[in-house]
Amino acid sequence: MGSIPADFRTWRRVQFQLGEVSNKTESLEYSFPNFQKFLFQLIHSTGRIRFWGSRQIRLWKVLGAVRGYKNTMLLSNVVLLCLLGTISADKTLSSHATTLADNSATLAFNLYRNMAKEKDMENILISPVVVATSLGLVALGGKSNTSSQVKTLLSATNVKDVQLHSGLAELLSEVSNSTARNVTWKISNRLYGPSSVSFVDHFLKSSKKHYKYEHSKINFRDKRSAVKAINDWASKSTDGKLPEVTKDVEKTDGAMIINAMFYKPHWDQQFHHKMVDNRGFLVHRSYTVSVPMMHRTGVYGYYDDTTNKLTVLEMPLAHKMSSMVFIMPYQVESLERVEKLLTRKQLDTWIGKLEQSGVAVSLPKVSMEVSHNLQKHLADLGLTDAVDKAKADLSNISGKKDLYLSNVFHASAMEWDTEGNPPDSSVYGTDKLKDPKLFYVDHPFIFLVKDNKTNSILFIGRMMRPKGDKMRDEL
């Protein structure tokens, strides 16, 4: 074995066993389909090797490696090593991080409902985990009531400061591991202070350590240049996916928190790229836009809530560590009725009633960019001191009570399209896909990205008006 890194020893020994099982490595996929499937699951669960991508790519890597070795080992040794590898790699969240994951999910629904009340609000897209870590930053920089209000908002009044920051940092690190989840998730956070502020060194180090925050001073005497600098930073941080955070900044005398994100999921089973056509999406009954609609039939978690006149669909993402949940009313409506139902308890009820069913899914390809200033909404939920110039105590940031939180810009770009793992062909021709349910997404809906490991909500949003050209007026 020589000096093979420890992280790769289990994997290489499994390769040796494959070489012993069959000399016909070219036909491994057909000769040993069950073992191949187990092997992919093993790679996923242990993290012993990181050949992420499609199954074909992983298979090519495996076969190429197998052909390069002549050593063999007994199957019993391989199985033992695999089990040991699985146990050693199965890391769970600390109790504090687990609690904060649950609490951030509760915050998700409270914040969403508060935002949904706002007139002229169309599409919504927020990451509750990122909002929670931004609140953690406020607690880190705040004292007395400014800090304690954060804990109240996170339902963490009994959590010590050190546990709050370490727990939120652990949660953020876990869910933003885009390699393990095979998604694209770029997160950039920055705290802007007035040009006159002096950041305390301890705050700079702690906020970077726990929350990956950058810090910058900004001069709003030339507001146009300042806004351009903010937007340029956000665009660069997201590889151009988020071109604009804001067109203007009204309050320029305080500190600004800015989150800039781009998220793109990778389906557990891909949509066929050739099965995409233009269909109508009813923004409301008198306005329809043309959208590219994807289609596929598969086995998914499905629930028809006849009482509340809506359907719920759960579609797993790659590696099944997270999933997208769609909540859609039967008919075209404003979503206000459904949003009043939306709580963590109600979501758990819906999820608990999902049944694995054959479902014919028609889903718009989505590309959305949404920016929210959360300052007012967080104040409505109880963060009143930090956003009040007369009451704020953010002296841990600057050493003086000279700052308040004037803006909290939470900007996200999200895309989903046909990309995903190859479909599971074993379900075709079986009874599972006979008489499939229909989930045809042609009018406003609510969606969530749910993390299955931490039980947190990575994103929650609604699609009221997708991008698309107007098709026709309807009576």
Summary of the structure (lengths in Angstrom):
residues: 475
radius of gyration: 24.6
end to end distance: 74.4
largest distance: 76.2
contacts: 1532
relative contact order: 0.15
helix: 40%
strand: 27%
